[in-house]
């Protein structure tokens, strides 16, 4: 019995190692796909600001013209940065807040948002859900290894490493 448990543990650990190696490719796929979707939606809004402004007016949003421009810009530029993995956590936070506001601004989606526990199928069936969830995933998990953020941090990490008990920006001798 002990050998069987040991074998199971070894197989389970091997499967976990394989699945863990897929984390960064999955995060890359999420960023590329949903970054592209954000950017496309933002571009669509930027090229049809009059329609977006009219829609925002019907929702009773404040300063609908300026709001339309801000939302379109956030989605367009944010989508590009999201896909590249540049400023990932900050961009994800901004996109997450943007999509939360989208959820709460449209009456039907607002109702669906508050069904998160009582009728989850309404919650995840709403239009903003997949964008909201993609931004939440990258916000929490980070961009993964295949991101501009990772390249930058690897490049500049040696500059931030200091010797123990030495001031961080001490003059060189």
N, C-alpha and C positions, 0 to 999 in steps of 0.2 A: 504493500500500500504506500509505503514511504517513497519508493522509487517512482510510482505512478504520480504522486503529488509533485515530486521533483521534476519529472518529465513535463508535467502540465505547466509548472512554474517556468521552466526553461522555454517551452514553446510560447507561452504567454509573453514572456519578456522579449523574445525574438520578434513577435508580432508587434509589440509596443515600439520597439526600435524602428521597425519598418514604417509604422504609422507616423511616428515622430519625425521621420525623415521627409514625410510628405507635407508637413506643416507649412513650410515656407513656399513650396509650389502652390499649395492651396491658397495661401494669403495673396500670392502674386496673381493667381487667377481671379480671385475676388476683386482685388484692386484694379486689374486691367479691365475686367468686364464691367463692373459697376462704375469705375472711373469714366469709362467710355460712355456709359448710359447717362451719368450725371452731365458730362460735357455736352453730349448731344441734346439733352433736354434744356440745358442752359443756353446753348446756341439757338435752339428753336425759340426760346423765350426772348432772347436778344433780338432775333430777326423779326419777331412779331410782338413787340412791346405793346402796341396798341391793343391787341387782343388780351394779352396778359393783364394789362392795366384795367381793361373793362371787366375781366373776370374778378380781379382783386376788388374792384369797386362793388360788384354784386355781393362779395363776401363781407363788405363793410370794413376792410382793412384800412388803417390810417395811411395817408399819402400814397394811394395806390400806384401812381406813376413811379415815384421814387422806390417804393417797395418792390415793384416789378423789376426795376433795374438792378436793385441790390440782390434779389433772389436769383435773377438770371445770371448775374456776374458770379455770385457764390457758386452756383451749380456749374457754370462753364469753367471758370478758373479752378475751382475746387476739384472738379472732376479730373482735370489735367494733372493737378498736383497729387491727387489721390492715386491715380493710375501710376504715376512715376514713383510714388512713395517718398515724396519730398514734403517735409513738415507734416508727416503722416498723422500724428496724434492730434495736433492742433487743427489740421484740415478736417480730420474725421469728427472732431468735436463740433466744429462749425457746421459741417454737413448733417450731423446727427441732430443738432438743435434746429437747423433749417427744416429737416424732414419732420421733426416733432411738431413744429409750428404748422407745417403743411397738414399733418394729421389733425391738429386741433382747430384749424381754420375752416375747413370744409365740413358743414354740418353732418353729413353721412359718415365721413371718416372720423370725426370727433366721437360720434356714437360708437363706431367700431373700435376706436382707441380704448374707450372705457369698458369694452367687452373683453379685455385682455384675459381676464380670469373666468368670467361667466360664459362667454361664447368665443373662445379663441379662434374659431374658424372665421368669424367676422374680423377679428383683429388682423390675422395674417392674410386675409383676403382683400384687405384695403390696398389701394394704389400705392401709398407711400411705404408700405411695410418692407419690401425687399431693399429699397434704398436705405431706409432707417436701420435695418438689421445689418446690412453690409458696413455702414458707417460705424455702427456699434461694435461689430467684430474687430475692425481695424483699430478703433479707439482702445479697446481692451487688450487685444492680443499684439498690437503693433503691426508694422508692415512686413515683417519677415526678413530673411536674408537678402532677397532679391529686390532691394529698394535703394533709392538714392540716399535716403537717410542712413542706411547701413554703410554704404560706401564712404559717406562723409564722416561718420563716427569712427570708422576704421582708420581713415586717413589722419584724423586729428586726435585720436585717442592717445597716441604717444606724447603729444604736447600737454595733455591733461594729467598724465601720470607723474607723480612726484615721489621723492624719497620720503621715508617716514620721518616725521617731526621737522621737516623742512618747509618753510613757507611756500605756498603754491607758486607765487611769481617772484621768487627770490632772485636777486641779481646773480649772474654767473661770476665765478671767481677767475 
